[in-house]
Each structure stands twice: as structure tokens, then as C-alpha cells.
Amino acid sequence: MANKRRYIVVAVAVLLTTGATQAAEWSCVRGPLQAEGDVAAQLHDATAEKVVEEAPHLGAIARIYADLSKSRKQIRRLRIEWLFSADPDRLFYRDALFSFAWSESDNAAWIESDGTNRQAAQQQQRLMDVFASHADRSAFMDFMKARVRTPPLVELYETSGMAISAERAKLDRCFE
């Protein structure tokens, strides 16, 4: 009987500790994840501005693409936040933040969980539709393909990449 009580006490202690660790992990992850998203948003805006400087006629599509890219980052962050509350065991290591398996049922539950999620998903779909049907889409993609390795864009990507690497290093420490 004494052994049975001891196992119950240990099991309760493990459960309490696990819950505290998950909360600590989210509090650790939130800042670097948001900062990484902010860096990416700045990169997308700066890239659109570079396109406008070189090819003003592609300005509208460049801004749409920047908005779409920022929307994707926002949705990824919102999904990770939701997973931390709904199913934190799926995010037990850092790389899971960037490669979690996302099902249709996850998407439905995520959208239903918060009006912000529904609005973000609707906004992303609108941006995807506008981008896909834009008359300058092909010209924009050709322009980006031709310029992606040129100094102005390479410098932007390198600077942003260093900042994102610094935030990912902070994320690494959250999972140690």
C-alpha cells in the first residue's frame, strides 16, 4: 500500500512538473518566434521596395507578395501558439516548430478556436487568390528569379538571415 501511494505521488509530481515545463517553454518560445516574424516582415517589405525601385510597374504585385509572405509567417506563429495550448506534445523539439504535421482537422479546430485565426486564414486566402490571378504575376516571378542573387537582394537576405539565425539560437535554448 505504501508503494502504491508513492507511485501516485511520483506520477502527480511528474504531471505537475510537465505542465510547468510546457508553460515555461511557450514563454521562452514566444519572444524569439515573434522577433523572427518581425525580421521576416521587414525583409519582405524591403524586398518589395527594392522591386519598386528597379521595376515600378511591378510595385503592386511586389506588395501583394510581401503581404502574402507576411501572412504566411503570421499564420505559422498563430498555429504554433495554438498547438502549444491544444497539443503541446507535438512541439517537443525545436525543429517541430518548423515542420509540424498539420491536418485538415487541425486546421478546422484552429480556425474554430479563435476569431483571429479565422480572419488570418481568410486574409491569406484572399491574398493567395489575388496573387495567383494578378496579370503581372509571371513578370514578377521572372524578375525575382533574375534578381534574387544580385547584390541589393543578397545583402537584404544575408542581414535578415543573420538576425533570424540569432532568434533561432534563442529558440534552441528553449528546448535544452
Short mmCIF file of the C-alpha atoms (twelve columns), coordinates in Angstrom:
data_MODEL
# 
_entry.id   MODEL 
# 
loop_
_atom_site.group_PDB 
_atom_site.id 
_atom_site.type_symbol 
_atom_site.label_atom_id 
_atom_site.label_alt_id 
_atom_site.label_comp_id 
_atom_site.label_asym_id 
_atom_site.label_seq_id 
_atom_site.Cartn_x 
_atom_site.Cartn_y 
_atom_site.Cartn_z 
_atom_site.pdbx_PDB_model_num 
ATOM 1   C CA . MET A 1   0.000   0.000  0.000   1 
ATOM 2   C CA . ALA A 2   2.858   2.392  0.813   1 
ATOM 3   C CA . ASN A 3   4.483   1.676  -2.556  1 
ATOM 4   C CA . LYS A 4   1.197   2.363  -4.345  1 
ATOM 5   C CA . ARG A 5   0.894   5.787  -2.639  1 
ATOM 6   C CA . ARG A 6   4.489   6.587  -3.502  1 
ATOM 7   C CA . TYR A 7   3.840   5.802  -7.206  1 
ATOM 8   C CA . ILE A 8   0.758   8.013  -7.164  1 
ATOM 9   C CA . VAL A 9   2.708   10.874 -5.555  1 
ATOM 10  C CA . VAL A 10  5.513   10.495 -8.105  1 
ATOM 11  C CA . ALA A 11  3.012   10.367 -11.003 1 
ATOM 12  C CA . VAL A 12  1.253   13.535 -9.769  1 
ATOM 13  C CA . ALA A 13  4.614   15.289 -9.340  1 
ATOM 14  C CA . VAL A 14  5.642   14.346 -12.883 1 
ATOM 15  C CA . LEU A 15  2.349   15.638 -14.287 1 
ATOM 16  C CA . LEU A 16  2.652   18.923 -12.399 1 
ATOM 17  C CA . THR A 17  6.258   19.372 -13.488 1 
ATOM 18  C CA . THR A 18  5.383   18.598 -17.130 1 
ATOM 19  C CA . GLY A 19  2.667   21.270 -17.151 1 
ATOM 20  C CA . ALA A 20  5.033   23.854 -15.684 1 
ATOM 21  C CA . THR A 21  7.706   22.990 -18.237 1 
ATOM 22  C CA . GLN A 22  5.290   23.387 -21.160 1 
ATOM 23  C CA . ALA A 23  4.202   26.816 -19.901 1 
ATOM 24  C CA . ALA A 24  7.843   27.813 -19.477 1 
ATOM 25  C CA . GLU A 25  8.621   26.581 -22.987 1 
ATOM 26  C CA . TRP A 26  5.885   28.727 -24.535 1 
ATOM 27  C CA . SER A 27  7.001   31.759 -22.546 1 
ATOM 28  C CA . CYS A 28  10.511  31.098 -23.843 1 
ATOM 29  C CA . VAL A 29  9.434   30.461 -27.440 1 
ATOM 30  C CA . ARG A 30  7.004   33.374 -27.826 1 
ATOM 31  C CA . GLY A 31  9.604   36.181 -27.927 1 
ATOM 32  C CA . PRO A 32  12.082  34.703 -30.413 1 
ATOM 33  C CA . LEU A 33  9.254   33.431 -32.622 1 
ATOM 34  C CA . GLN A 34  7.686   36.899 -32.746 1 
ATOM 35  C CA . ALA A 35  11.089  38.531 -33.323 1 
ATOM 36  C CA . GLU A 36  11.808  36.126 -36.195 1 
ATOM 37  C CA . GLY A 37  8.454   37.018 -37.728 1 
ATOM 38  C CA . ASP A 38  9.240   40.720 -37.368 1 
ATOM 39  C CA . VAL A 39  12.581  40.265 -39.147 1 
ATOM 40  C CA . ALA A 40  10.878  38.322 -41.936 1 
ATOM 41  C CA . ALA A 41  8.216   41.035 -42.284 1 
ATOM 42  C CA . GLN A 42  10.913  43.683 -42.604 1 
ATOM 43  C CA . LEU A 43  12.675  41.558 -45.216 1 
ATOM 44  C CA . HIS A 44  9.509   41.139 -47.286 1 
ATOM 45  C CA . ASP A 45  8.736   44.868 -47.116 1 
ATOM 46  C CA . ALA A 46  12.321  45.793 -48.018 1 
ATOM 47  C CA . THR A 47  12.304  43.310 -50.909 1 
ATOM 48  C CA . ALA A 48  9.094   44.850 -52.243 1 
ATOM 49  C CA . GLU A 49  10.689  48.289 -52.024 1 
ATOM 50  C CA . LYS A 50  13.739  47.081 -53.977 1 
ATOM 51  C CA . VAL A 51  11.419  45.738 -56.669 1 
ATOM 52  C CA . VAL A 52  9.600   49.085 -56.795 1 
ATOM 53  C CA . GLU A 53  12.930  50.911 -57.173 1 
ATOM 54  C CA . GLU A 54  14.047  48.723 -60.079 1 
ATOM 55  C CA . ALA A 55  10.697  47.970 -61.713 1 
ATOM 56  C CA . PRO A 56  7.971   50.397 -60.625 1 
ATOM 57  C CA . HIS A 57  5.427   48.663 -62.874 1 
ATOM 58  C CA . LEU A 58  5.736   45.572 -60.604 1 
ATOM 59  C CA . GLY A 59  5.141   47.526 -57.396 1 
ATOM 60  C CA . ALA A 60  1.572   46.376 -56.834 1 
ATOM 61  C CA . ILE A 61  2.345   42.673 -57.249 1 
ATOM 62  C CA . ALA A 62  5.520   43.026 -55.154 1 
ATOM 63  C CA . ARG A 63  3.496   44.473 -52.273 1 
ATOM 64  C CA . ILE A 64  0.847   41.769 -52.620 1 
ATOM 65  C CA . TYR A 65  3.578   39.133 -52.478 1 
ATOM 66  C CA . ALA A 66  5.127   40.796 -49.425 1 
ATOM 67  C CA . ASP A 67  1.731   40.849 -47.705 1 
ATOM 68  C CA . LEU A 68  1.161   37.195 -48.614 1 
ATOM 69  C CA . SER A 69  4.575   36.220 -47.243 1 
ATOM 70  C CA . LYS A 70  3.922   38.118 -44.005 1 
ATOM 71  C CA . SER A 71  0.520   36.469 -43.750 1 
ATOM 72  C CA . ARG A 72  2.117   33.033 -44.017 1 
ATOM 73  C CA . LYS A 73  4.533   33.872 -41.192 1 
ATOM 74  C CA . GLN A 74  1.689   35.197 -39.048 1 
ATOM 75  C CA . ILE A 75  -0.368  32.059 -39.594 1 
ATOM 76  C CA . ARG A 76  2.593   29.836 -38.756 1 
ATOM 77  C CA . ARG A 77  3.046   31.727 -35.471 1 
ATOM 78  C CA . LEU A 78  -0.691  31.531 -34.684 1 
ATOM 79  C CA . ARG A 79  -0.701  27.787 -35.402 1 
ATOM 80  C CA . ILE A 80  2.308   27.207 -33.182 1 
ATOM 81  C CA . GLU A 81  0.656   29.218 -30.411 1 
ATOM 82  C CA . TRP A 82  -2.497  27.160 -30.801 1 
ATOM 83  C CA . LEU A 83  -0.539  23.895 -30.774 1 
ATOM 84  C CA . PHE A 84  1.210   24.933 -27.555 1 
ATOM 85  C CA . SER A 85  -2.185  25.239 -25.901 1 
ATOM 86  C CA . ALA A 86  -4.065  22.429 -27.679 1 
ATOM 87  C CA . ASP A 87  -1.432  19.722 -28.149 1 
ATOM 88  C CA . PRO A 88  1.990   20.761 -26.787 1 
ATOM 89  C CA . ASP A 89  3.407   17.243 -27.073 1 
ATOM 90  C CA . ARG A 90  3.647   17.767 -30.843 1 
ATOM 91  C CA . LEU A 91  6.178   20.554 -30.272 1 
ATOM 92  C CA . PHE A 92  8.652   18.712 -28.094 1 
ATOM 93  C CA . TYR A 93  11.770  19.802 -30.019 1 
ATOM 94  C CA . ARG A 94  12.729  22.997 -31.855 1 
ATOM 95  C CA . ASP A 95  12.523  21.635 -35.385 1 
ATOM 96  C CA . ALA A 96  8.902   20.663 -34.730 1 
ATOM 97  C CA . LEU A 97  8.156   24.404 -34.753 1 
ATOM 98  C CA . PHE A 98  9.040   24.483 -38.434 1 
ATOM 99  C CA . SER A 99  7.880   21.074 -39.628 1 
ATOM 100 C CA . PHE A 100 4.834   20.089 -37.614 1 
ATOM 101 C CA . ALA A 101 2.326   17.877 -39.412 1 
ATOM 102 C CA . TRP A 102 -0.817  19.936 -39.984 1 
ATOM 103 C CA . SER A 103 -4.023  18.094 -40.864 1 
ATOM 104 C CA . GLU A 104 -7.393  19.288 -42.110 1 
ATOM 105 C CA . SER A 105 -8.865  18.542 -38.684 1 
ATOM 106 C CA . ASP A 106 -6.097  20.652 -37.091 1 
ATOM 107 C CA . ASN A 107 -6.959  23.490 -39.429 1 
ATOM 108 C CA . ALA A 108 -10.667 23.260 -38.637 1 
ATOM 109 C CA . ALA A 109 -10.029 23.184 -34.877 1 
ATOM 110 C CA . TRP A 110 -7.532  26.052 -35.149 1 
ATOM 111 C CA . ILE A 111 -9.970  28.221 -37.104 1 
ATOM 112 C CA . GLU A 112 -12.804 27.468 -34.682 1 
ATOM 113 C CA . SER A 113 -10.656 28.208 -31.635 1 
ATOM 114 C CA . ASP A 114 -10.340 31.957 -32.218 1 
ATOM 115 C CA . GLY A 115 -11.824 34.620 -34.480 1 
ATOM 116 C CA . THR A 116 -8.331  35.980 -35.126 1 
ATOM 117 C CA . ASN A 117 -7.353  32.650 -36.655 1 
ATOM 118 C CA . ARG A 118 -10.393 32.658 -38.927 1 
ATOM 119 C CA . GLN A 119 -9.653  36.215 -40.086 1 
ATOM 120 C CA . ALA A 120 -5.970  35.397 -40.690 1 
ATOM 121 C CA . ALA A 121 -6.892  32.325 -42.757 1 
ATOM 122 C CA . GLN A 122 -9.449  34.293 -44.793 1 
ATOM 123 C CA . GLN A 123 -6.970  37.115 -45.385 1 
ATOM 124 C CA . GLN A 124 -4.301  34.672 -46.516 1 
ATOM 125 C CA . GLN A 125 -6.716  33.002 -48.932 1 
ATOM 126 C CA . ARG A 126 -7.672  36.400 -50.389 1 
ATOM 127 C CA . LEU A 127 -4.010  37.313 -50.854 1 
ATOM 128 C CA . MET A 128 -3.259  33.939 -52.465 1 
ATOM 129 C CA . ASP A 129 -6.158  34.392 -54.869 1 
ATOM 130 C CA . VAL A 130 -5.148  37.961 -55.753 1 
ATOM 131 C CA . PHE A 131 -1.518  36.966 -56.260 1 
ATOM 132 C CA . ALA A 132 -2.361  33.895 -58.340 1 
ATOM 133 C CA . SER A 133 -4.679  35.827 -60.647 1 
ATOM 134 C CA . HIS A 134 -2.630  39.033 -60.930 1 
ATOM 135 C CA . ALA A 135 -1.771  39.991 -64.504 1 
ATOM 136 C CA . ASP A 136 1.867   40.739 -63.548 1 
ATOM 137 C CA . ARG A 137 2.473   37.534 -61.611 1 
ATOM 138 C CA . SER A 138 4.630   35.881 -64.280 1 
ATOM 139 C CA . ALA A 139 6.612   39.057 -64.903 1 
ATOM 140 C CA . PHE A 140 7.178   39.445 -61.159 1 
ATOM 141 C CA . MET A 141 8.340   35.849 -60.766 1 
ATOM 142 C CA . ASP A 142 10.715  36.224 -63.734 1 
ATOM 143 C CA . PHE A 143 12.032  39.481 -62.275 1 
ATOM 144 C CA . MET A 144 12.648  37.886 -58.871 1 
ATOM 145 C CA . LYS A 145 14.288  34.815 -60.411 1 
ATOM 146 C CA . ALA A 146 16.669  37.057 -62.353 1 
ATOM 147 C CA . ARG A 147 17.478  39.332 -59.390 1 
ATOM 148 C CA . VAL A 148 17.428  37.030 -56.372 1 
ATOM 149 C CA . ARG A 149 21.215  36.625 -56.451 1 
ATOM 150 C CA . THR A 150 22.073  40.271 -57.149 1 
ATOM 151 C CA . PRO A 151 23.805  42.466 -54.546 1 
ATOM 152 C CA . PRO A 152 20.863  44.510 -53.264 1 
ATOM 153 C CA . LEU A 153 18.728  41.449 -52.561 1 
ATOM 154 C CA . VAL A 154 21.604  39.264 -51.404 1 
ATOM 155 C CA . GLU A 155 22.552  41.915 -48.843 1 
ATOM 156 C CA . LEU A 156 18.967  42.035 -47.555 1 
ATOM 157 C CA . TYR A 157 18.802  38.243 -47.317 1 
ATOM 158 C CA . GLU A 158 22.169  37.976 -45.563 1 
ATOM 159 C CA . THR A 159 21.305  40.640 -42.986 1 
ATOM 160 C CA . SER A 160 17.903  39.109 -42.338 1 
ATOM 161 C CA . GLY A 161 19.382  35.621 -42.269 1 
ATOM 162 C CA . MET A 162 21.822  36.611 -39.526 1 
ATOM 163 C CA . ALA A 163 19.014  38.132 -37.452 1 
ATOM 164 C CA . ILE A 164 16.816  35.067 -37.960 1 
ATOM 165 C CA . SER A 165 19.738  32.789 -37.002 1 
ATOM 166 C CA . ALA A 166 20.146  34.723 -33.764 1 
ATOM 167 C CA . GLU A 167 16.458  34.222 -32.947 1 
ATOM 168 C CA . ARG A 168 16.657  30.535 -33.828 1 
ATOM 169 C CA . ALA A 169 19.606  30.198 -31.443 1 
ATOM 170 C CA . LYS A 170 17.353  31.609 -28.725 1 
ATOM 171 C CA . LEU A 171 14.719  29.046 -29.703 1 
ATOM 172 C CA . ASP A 172 17.326  26.294 -29.413 1 
ATOM 173 C CA . ARG A 173 17.926  27.282 -25.790 1 
ATOM 174 C CA . CYS A 174 14.188  26.921 -25.080 1 
ATOM 175 C CA . PHE A 175 14.414  23.210 -25.874 1 
ATOM 176 C CA . GLU A 176 17.590  22.336 -23.972 1 
# 
